[in-house]
Amino acid sequence: MDRRDSNSDIVSEVVSRCLMTRSRRISRVITNIYDQELRDYGLNASQFSMLIMIAKLGGASRAEIGRANFQDRTTLTRSLAPLLAEGWIEELPTDGGRSRPVVISDSGKKLLNDAAPAWREAQRKASQLVGDVGAKAIIGVAESLPRVDEQK
């Protein structure tokens, strides 16, 4: 018996209906568009997204950033490291043993402003690729996701 035959049901089911494989494919294609446009600014798409998240939060603990961005502690630490090293974000000192808030630095704010045209071009290309209905669907699904601390 051919081993391929023994798992053909699951292969067929996944190939035709799997949300995870489809969403990961969409993510890779769209992320590549943003990576290409942001490259000249020394940024990739996930770094840009993280900078935006930190700017939006206006000073938040690592735990708050992780929850807002659906990232576990280890992944968040890896994501923040290059932003800290480049000086695009900083951790503010605090009194006592409290967690230090992470904020976007002045150079991070300047970078976001400088990179805005590249982001807009990536946004145009990605929107054109998925169409108006697809773009609205992606935004709608993303906005309806429960926060990490609300998931069961």
GUVOKE-834902 format. One record per residue (C-alpha): residue number from 1; residue in one letter; z, y, x. Coordinates in nm, 3 decimals, always signed. Each point is the difference from the previous one (the first is absolute). Example, Ala and Ser with C-alpha at 12.3 -4.5 7.8 and 13.67 -1.06 7.14 Angstrom:
GUVOKE-834902
+-----+------+---------+---------+---------+
| seq | type |      c3 |      c2 |      c1 |
+-----+------+---------+---------+---------+
|   1 |    A |  +0.780 |  -0.450 |  +1.230 |
|   2 |    S |  -0.066 |  +0.344 |  +0.137 |
+-----+------+---------+---------+---------+
end
This chain:
GUVOKE-834902
+-----+------+---------+---------+---------+
| seq | type |      c3 |      c2 |      c1 |
+-----+------+---------+---------+---------+
|   1 |    M |  +0.000 |  +0.000 |  +0.000 |
|   2 |    D |  -0.097 |  +0.340 |  +0.130 |
|   3 |    R |  +0.305 |  +0.225 |  +0.049 |
|   4 |    R |  -0.192 |  +0.290 |  -0.150 |
|   5 |    D |  -0.026 |  -0.190 |  -0.328 |
|   6 |    S |  +0.377 |  -0.050 |  -0.018 |
|   7 |    N |  +0.068 |  +0.372 |  -0.020 |
|   8 |    S |  -0.313 |  +0.122 |  -0.176 |
|   9 |    D |  +0.192 |  +0.085 |  -0.319 |
|  10 |    I |  +0.233 |  +0.244 |  +0.172 |
|  11 |    V |  -0.282 |  +0.143 |  +0.210 |
|  12 |    S |  -0.212 |  +0.059 |  -0.308 |
|  13 |    E |  +0.293 |  +0.153 |  -0.189 |
|  14 |    V |  +0.095 |  +0.234 |  +0.284 |
|  15 |    V |  -0.359 |  +0.101 |  +0.072 |
|  16 |    S |  -0.061 |  +0.089 |  -0.363 |
|  17 |    R |  +0.332 |  +0.152 |  -0.110 |
|  18 |    C |  +0.244 |  +0.086 |  +0.279 |
|  19 |    L |  +0.137 |  +0.353 |  -0.026 |
|  20 |    M |  +0.154 |  -0.012 |  +0.346 |
|  21 |    T |  -0.321 |  -0.083 |  +0.187 |
|  22 |    R |  -0.195 |  +0.259 |  -0.199 |
|  23 |    S |  +0.259 |  +0.276 |  +0.050 |
|  24 |    R |  +0.022 |  -0.075 |  +0.374 |
|  25 |    R |  -0.380 |  +0.017 |  +0.030 |
|  26 |    I |  -0.008 |  +0.333 |  -0.183 |
|  27 |    S |  +0.285 |  +0.127 |  +0.217 |
|  28 |    R |  -0.176 |  -0.094 |  +0.325 |
|  29 |    V |  -0.328 |  +0.164 |  -0.102 |
|  30 |    I |  +0.163 |  +0.321 |  -0.124 |
|  31 |    T |  +0.242 |  +0.018 |  +0.292 |
|  32 |    N |  -0.294 |  -0.028 |  +0.240 |
|  33 |    I |  -0.164 |  +0.304 |  -0.163 |
|  34 |    Y |  +0.314 |  +0.210 |  +0.054 |
|  35 |    D |  +0.053 |  -0.136 |  +0.352 |
|  36 |    Q |  -0.352 |  +0.106 |  +0.097 |
|  37 |    E |  +0.041 |  +0.352 |  -0.134 |
|  38 |    L |  +0.350 |  +0.056 |  +0.145 |
|  39 |    R |  -0.075 |  -0.147 |  +0.344 |
|  40 |    D |  -0.089 |  +0.338 |  +0.157 |
|  41 |    Y |  +0.353 |  +0.120 |  -0.080 |
|  42 |    G |  +0.169 |  -0.291 |  +0.178 |
|  43 |    L |  +0.111 |  -0.142 |  -0.333 |
|  44 |    N |  -0.067 |  -0.311 |  -0.198 |
|  45 |    A |  +0.022 |  -0.033 |  -0.376 |
|  46 |    S |  +0.348 |  -0.152 |  -0.008 |
|  47 |    Q |  +0.138 |  +0.272 |  +0.230 |
|  48 |    F |  -0.155 |  +0.270 |  -0.217 |
|  49 |    S |  +0.147 |  -0.162 |  -0.310 |
|  50 |    M |  +0.344 |  -0.022 |  +0.163 |
|  51 |    L |  -0.013 |  +0.368 |  +0.102 |
|  52 |    I |  -0.089 |  +0.097 |  -0.355 |
|  53 |    M |  +0.285 |  -0.212 |  -0.137 |
|  54 |    I |  +0.253 |  +0.160 |  +0.237 |
|  55 |    A |  -0.130 |  +0.351 |  -0.079 |
|  56 |    K |  +0.026 |  -0.074 |  -0.373 |
|  57 |    L |  +0.356 |  -0.128 |  +0.029 |
|  58 |    G |  +0.100 |  +0.309 |  +0.198 |
|  59 |    G |  +0.265 |  -0.171 |  +0.210 |
|  60 |    A |  +0.105 |  -0.354 |  -0.082 |
|  61 |    S |  +0.184 |  -0.288 |  +0.161 |
|  62 |    R |  -0.195 |  -0.292 |  +0.140 |
|  63 |    A |  +0.119 |  -0.211 |  -0.294 |
|  64 |    E |  -0.131 |  +0.258 |  -0.250 |
|  65 |    I |  -0.336 |  +0.020 |  +0.179 |
|  66 |    G |  -0.025 |  -0.379 |  +0.005 |
|  67 |    R |  +0.068 |  -0.027 |  -0.373 |
|  68 |    A |  -0.246 |  +0.278 |  -0.082 |
|  69 |    N |  -0.272 |  -0.161 |  +0.211 |
|  70 |    F |  +0.072 |  -0.365 |  -0.097 |
|  71 |    Q |  +0.085 |  -0.095 |  +0.359 |
|  72 |    D |  +0.274 |  -0.218 |  +0.140 |
|  73 |    R |  +0.221 |  +0.132 |  +0.280 |
|  74 |    T |  -0.188 |  -0.171 |  +0.286 |
|  75 |    T |  -0.343 |  +0.115 |  -0.119 |
|  76 |    L |  +0.130 |  +0.352 |  -0.057 |
|  77 |    T |  +0.148 |  +0.016 |  +0.351 |
|  78 |    R |  -0.338 |  -0.102 |  +0.148 |
|  79 |    S |  -0.177 |  +0.257 |  -0.221 |
|  80 |    L |  +0.231 |  +0.286 |  +0.096 |
|  81 |    A |  +0.002 |  -0.067 |  +0.376 |
|  82 |    P |  -0.341 |  +0.153 |  +0.085 |
|  83 |    L |  +0.064 |  +0.298 |  -0.228 |
|  84 |    L |  +0.328 |  +0.069 |  +0.178 |
|  85 |    A |  -0.161 |  -0.053 |  +0.343 |
|  86 |    E |  -0.276 |  +0.251 |  -0.081 |
|  87 |    G |  +0.256 |  +0.250 |  -0.128 |
|  88 |    W |  -0.156 |  +0.009 |  -0.349 |
|  89 |    I |  +0.333 |  -0.088 |  -0.159 |
|  90 |    E |  +0.360 |  +0.038 |  +0.113 |
|  91 |    E |  +0.341 |  -0.128 |  -0.092 |
|  92 |    L |  +0.249 |  +0.276 |  -0.061 |
|  93 |    P |  +0.351 |  -0.028 |  +0.141 |
|  94 |    T |  +0.284 |  -0.042 |  -0.248 |
|  95 |    D |  +0.375 |  +0.031 |  +0.008 |
|  96 |    G |  +0.181 |  -0.330 |  -0.012 |
|  97 |    G |  -0.156 |  -0.342 |  -0.028 |
|  98 |    R |  -0.243 |  +0.080 |  -0.277 |
|  99 |    S |  -0.365 |  -0.092 |  +0.030 |
| 100 |    R |  -0.215 |  +0.265 |  +0.157 |
| 101 |    P |  -0.264 |  +0.147 |  -0.229 |
| 102 |    V |  -0.360 |  -0.035 |  +0.116 |
| 103 |    V |  -0.213 |  +0.313 |  -0.046 |
| 104 |    I |  -0.351 |  +0.102 |  +0.088 |
| 105 |    S |  -0.006 |  +0.226 |  +0.305 |
| 106 |    D |  -0.195 |  +0.321 |  +0.040 |
| 107 |    S |  -0.263 |  -0.186 |  +0.204 |
| 108 |    G |  -0.018 |  -0.263 |  -0.276 |
| 109 |    K |  -0.057 |  +0.271 |  -0.260 |
| 110 |    K |  -0.273 |  +0.151 |  +0.216 |
| 111 |    L |  -0.161 |  -0.341 |  +0.045 |
| 112 |    L |  -0.009 |  -0.059 |  -0.375 |
| 113 |    N |  -0.162 |  +0.338 |  -0.056 |
| 114 |    D |  -0.252 |  -0.057 |  +0.280 |
| 115 |    A |  -0.085 |  -0.351 |  -0.125 |
| 116 |    A |  -0.031 |  +0.104 |  -0.366 |
| 117 |    P |  -0.382 |  +0.039 |  +0.012 |
| 118 |    A |  -0.033 |  -0.350 |  +0.149 |
| 119 |    W |  +0.226 |  -0.142 |  -0.270 |
| 120 |    R |  -0.207 |  +0.178 |  -0.267 |
| 121 |    E |  -0.320 |  -0.151 |  +0.141 |
| 122 |    A |  +0.157 |  -0.347 |  +0.005 |
| 123 |    Q |  +0.120 |  +0.055 |  -0.356 |
| 124 |    R |  -0.353 |  +0.097 |  -0.105 |
| 125 |    K |  -0.150 |  -0.310 |  +0.164 |
| 126 |    A |  +0.263 |  -0.236 |  -0.140 |
| 127 |    S |  -0.033 |  +0.150 |  -0.348 |
| 128 |    Q |  -0.376 |  -0.032 |  +0.018 |
| 129 |    L |  +0.034 |  -0.364 |  +0.105 |
| 130 |    V |  +0.231 |  -0.105 |  -0.285 |
| 131 |    G |  -0.133 |  +0.246 |  -0.260 |
| 132 |    D |  +0.197 |  +0.215 |  -0.243 |
| 133 |    V |  +0.124 |  -0.295 |  -0.206 |
| 134 |    G |  +0.107 |  -0.192 |  +0.311 |
| 135 |    A |  +0.176 |  +0.302 |  +0.151 |
| 136 |    K |  +0.192 |  +0.064 |  -0.324 |
| 137 |    A |  +0.090 |  -0.369 |  -0.023 |
| 138 |    I |  +0.132 |  -0.012 |  +0.358 |
| 139 |    I |  +0.208 |  +0.316 |  -0.052 |
| 140 |    G |  +0.127 |  -0.124 |  -0.336 |
| 141 |    V |  +0.110 |  -0.338 |  +0.135 |
| 142 |    A |  +0.166 |  +0.158 |  +0.305 |
| 143 |    E |  +0.190 |  +0.252 |  -0.213 |
| 144 |    S |  +0.120 |  -0.270 |  -0.240 |
| 145 |    L |  +0.153 |  -0.222 |  +0.270 |
| 146 |    P |  +0.377 |  -0.027 |  -0.021 |
| 147 |    R |  +0.195 |  +0.134 |  +0.293 |
| 148 |    V |  +0.121 |  -0.263 |  +0.244 |
| 149 |    D |  +0.358 |  +0.034 |  -0.124 |
| 150 |    E |  -0.119 |  -0.054 |  -0.362 |
| 151 |    Q |  -0.189 |  -0.324 |  +0.068 |
| 152 |    K |  +0.146 |  -0.332 |  -0.111 |
+-----+------+---------+---------+---------+
end
